Amino acid sequence: MRNFTHRKKIALGTGFCSIACMMMMGACDTVFDVHPYDVRVKGDTDLNAKNIRKIEESVKSKDTIRFAVISDSHQWLDDLQLAVNDINRRKDSIDFVIHCGDISDFGATKEMIWTRDKMQKLKMPSVVLLGNHDCLGTGNQSYATIFGDPDFSFIAGGVKFVCLNTNAIEYDYSRPVPNFDFMEAERSRDSLSFNRTVVCMHAAPYSEQFNNNVAKVFNYYIHQFPQLLFCLDGHGHHTKTEDLFGDGTLFYMASSCHFHEYYLFTITPKGYKYEVVKF
């Protein structure tokens, strides 16, 4: 009798589990969704390289360029969409957009795909830098798949834009961040095609993300580039202009999209100007 009862309980238990599983499968088709840190990506990949080709082709004969700078959209996707809409409806010509990083909160692949899809609604090409939140989990792998190498550059209107990974603390100093070898190579690569420089990053020197043991070395390296105009960064979520090293080189911190602001820069043969656009 005990054996029969035991078998009966097993049968009932098995039947209940089967019913529960079927109910779960019928009620929610995402119950067996991939892990948020799975780096398999559907849709467009290697976007920075593709958009850089578009930027360089479209401005190769220009001596005046205009570009917008946004940052730190995280999961504020509605705010990012509002920024994209505002940039798209401007009547003045904007050649490209720079996003200074933190396109996710947790480095999840879907977060980056969501941001990618919003950025692709821009009427002009864009590039996206790596932020510290984008390094969480397998975020740096997803970023590499969707956008490309976190250290990259492009030339627009005779200006080289040097875009750098500066999120040193996220790598526990296991790799060179910032990468001085990359910076040294970029100083001379295509040297006949540019005579001015803009350096872009997510986390600026003296922030908690930066390897501040080499902050002064970093400043030395960026000043080896021809005529450094200014630097761009994000991370702080607010619009701010700082002379971090007291040498006259300004670092422009871009606001988070959440606060409905972005920069609009114009570089001419005689210099540059900018405005903070509120939307």
C-alpha positions in Angstrom: 0.0 0.0 0.0 2.8 2.4 0.8 4.5 1.6 -2.5 1.2 2.2 -4.4 0.7 5.5 -2.5 4.2 6.6 -3.3 3.8 5.8 -7.0 0.5 7.6 -7.0 2.1 10.7 -5.6 4.9 10.6 -8.1 2.3 10.3 -10.9 0.3 13.2 -9.6 3.4 15.3 -9.2 4.6 14.5 -12.7 1.2 15.4 -14.1 1.1 18.7 -12.2 4.5 19.7 -13.4 3.6 18.9 -17.0 0.4 21.0 -16.7 2.3 23.8 -15.0 4.9 23.8 -17.8 2.3 23.9 -20.5 0.4 26.7 -18.8 3.7 28.7 -18.5 4.5 28.2 -22.2 1.0 29.2 -23.2 0.8 32.2 -20.9 4.1 33.8 -21.7 6.1 33.2 -24.9 9.2 34.9 -23.4 9.6 32.5 -20.5 12.5 30.8 -22.4 14.0 34.0 -23.8 17.8 34.2 -24.2 19.9 35.3 -21.3 20.2 39.2 -21.1 24.0 38.8 -21.4 23.8 36.6 -24.5 25.8 38.4 -27.2 24.0 37.1 -30.2 22.8 40.1 -32.1 20.1 40.3 -34.8 20.2 43.2 -37.2 22.9 45.7 -38.1 26.4 45.3 -36.7 29.8 47.1 -36.9 27.9 50.4 -37.2 30.6 52.8 -36.2 32.8 51.7 -39.2 29.9 51.9 -41.6 28.8 55.3 -40.4 32.4 56.6 -40.4 32.6 55.8 -44.1 29.4 57.8 -44.6 30.7 60.7 -42.6 34.1 60.9 -44.3 32.5 60.6 -47.7 29.8 63.3 -47.1 32.2 65.9 -45.6 35.4 65.3 -47.6 35.0 68.5 -49.5 33.8 70.7 -46.6 35.9 73.1 -44.6 33.0 73.8 -42.2 31.3 71.0 -40.3 28.4 70.8 -37.8 27.7 68.0 -35.4 25.5 67.2 -32.4 26.8 65.6 -29.2 24.5 63.6 -26.9 25.3 61.2 -24.0 24.2 58.9 -21.2 20.8 57.8 -22.6 20.8 54.6 -20.5 17.3 53.2 -20.6 15.7 56.7 -21.0 14.8 55.6 -24.5 11.8 58.0 -24.8 14.2 60.9 -24.0 16.7 59.6 -26.6 13.9 59.5 -29.1 13.0 63.1 -28.4 16.7 64.1 -28.9 16.7 62.2 -32.2 13.5 63.9 -33.3 14.8 67.4 -32.4 18.1 66.8 -34.3 16.2 65.5 -37.3 13.8 68.5 -37.5 16.5 71.2 -37.4 16.6 73.2 -40.6 20.4 73.8 -40.3 22.6 71.1 -41.8 24.1 68.7 -39.2 26.7 66.4 -40.7 26.8 63.7 -37.9 26.1 62.9 -34.3 28.4 61.7 -31.5 27.0 59.7 -28.6 29.5 59.8 -25.7 28.5 56.5 -24.2 26.4 54.8 -21.5 23.8 53.5 -23.9 22.7 50.9 -21.3 22.2 50.5 -17.6 23.4 46.9 -17.1 25.4 46.2 -20.3 22.6 43.9 -21.5 22.5 43.2 -25.2 18.9 44.2 -25.7 19.6 47.6 -24.1 22.2 48.2 -26.8 19.9 47.0 -29.5 17.2 49.3 -28.3 19.6 52.2 -28.4 21.0 51.2 -31.8 17.5 51.2 -33.2 16.8 54.7 -31.9 20.1 56.0 -33.2 19.4 54.6 -36.6 16.3 56.9 -36.9 18.7 59.8 -37.3 18.8 61.3 -40.7 22.6 61.6 -40.5 25.3 59.1 -39.5 26.3 58.7 -35.9 29.1 57.1 -33.9 28.7 55.7 -30.4 31.4 55.6 -27.7 31.7 53.0 -25.0 30.5 54.0 -21.5 31.2 52.5 -18.1 27.7 51.0 -17.8 28.2 49.5 -21.2 31.1 47.4 -19.8 29.0 45.6 -17.3 28.3 41.9 -17.8 29.1 41.0 -21.4 28.4 44.6 -22.5 31.8 45.2 -24.0 31.3 42.2 -26.2 27.9 43.3 -27.3 29.2 46.8 -27.9 32.0 45.4 -30.0 29.5 43.4 -32.1 27.0 46.2 -32.6 29.3 49.2 -32.8 32.9 48.0 -33.1 36.3 48.7 -31.4 36.0 51.1 -28.4 39.0 53.0 -29.7 38.5 54.5 -33.1 38.9 57.7 -35.2 37.6 59.5 -38.2 38.4 62.6 -40.2 35.8 65.3 -41.0 36.6 68.6 -42.6 40.3 68.3 -41.9 39.6 67.5 -38.2 40.5 64.2 -36.7 38.1 62.9 -34.1 40.0 60.6 -31.8 37.4 58.5 -29.8 38.8 56.7 -26.8 37.7 54.1 -24.2 38.6 55.7 -20.8 36.6 53.4 -18.5 39.7 52.0 -16.8 38.1 50.9 -13.6 35.7 48.6 -15.4 38.7 46.5 -16.7 40.5 46.4 -13.3 43.6 47.6 -15.1 43.8 44.3 -17.0 44.3 46.1 -20.4 45.6 49.6 -21.4 42.8 52.1 -20.8 43.4 54.6 -22.2 45.4 53.0 -24.9 48.5 55.1 -25.5 49.7 52.9 -28.3 46.5 53.6 -30.2 46.8 57.3 -29.5 50.4 57.4 -30.7 49.6 55.5 -33.9 46.6 57.8 -34.6 48.8 60.9 -34.2 50.6 60.1 -37.5 48.0 57.9 -39.3 46.6 59.9 -42.3 48.6 62.9 -41.1 48.3 64.6 -44.5 44.4 64.6 -44.2 44.0 66.5 -41.0 45.6 69.5 -39.2 43.3 69.8 -36.2 42.0 67.4 -33.6 39.1 66.8 -31.2 39.4 64.1 -28.6 36.2 62.3 -27.4 35.7 60.0 -24.4 33.1 58.9 -22.0 34.8 59.5 -18.6 37.1 62.5 -18.4 40.3 62.7 -16.4 39.9 63.0 -12.7 36.6 61.2 -12.7 36.3 58.0 -10.7 36.3 55.9 -13.9 39.6 57.3 -15.3 43.0 55.8 -14.5 44.1 59.0 -12.8 47.6 57.6 -12.2 48.2 58.5 -15.9 46.0 61.6 -16.2 48.9 63.9 -16.8 50.4 61.5 -19.3 47.1 61.4 -21.1 47.1 65.2 -21.3 50.6 65.1 -22.7 49.5 62.5 -25.4 46.5 64.4 -26.5 48.5 67.5 -27.0 50.8 65.7 -29.4 48.0 65.8 -31.9 48.0 68.7 -34.4 46.1 71.7 -33.0 43.9 70.2 -30.3 40.7 72.2 -30.4 38.8 70.8 -27.5 37.7 67.5 -25.8 34.3 65.9 -25.4 33.1 63.7 -22.6 29.9 62.5 -20.9 29.4 60.5 -17.7 28.5 63.4 -15.5 24.9 63.7 -16.8 25.1 67.5 -16.8 26.3 70.1 -19.3 29.7 71.4 -18.0 32.8 73.1 -19.4 36.1 72.6 -17.6 39.7 73.4 -18.1 40.8 70.3 -16.3 44.6 70.8 -16.6 44.7 74.6 -16.4 46.3 74.8 -19.9 43.4 76.3 -21.8 42.2 73.1 -23.4 38.5 72.8 -22.6 36.6 69.6 -21.8 32.9 69.8 -22.8 30.8 67.4 -20.8 27.6 66.5 -22.6 24.3 66.2 -20.6 22.3 63.1 -20.3 19.5 62.9 -22.8 17.2 62.5 -19.8 17.7 66.3 -19.1 16.8 67.2 -22.6 20.0 69.0 -23.7 22.6 68.4 -26.3 25.6 70.3 -27.8 25.7 71.6 -31.3 29.2 72.4 -32.5 30.3 74.2 -35.6 34.0 74.0 -36.7 35.2 76.5 -39.3 38.6 77.2 -40.7 39.0 80.0 -38.2 37.9 78.1 -35.1 34.7 76.7 -33.5 31.6 77.7 -31.8 28.9 75.8 -29.9 25.5 76.1 -28.4 23.5 74.1 -25.8 20.2 73.0 -27.4 17.3 72.4 -25.1 14.5 70.2 -26.4 
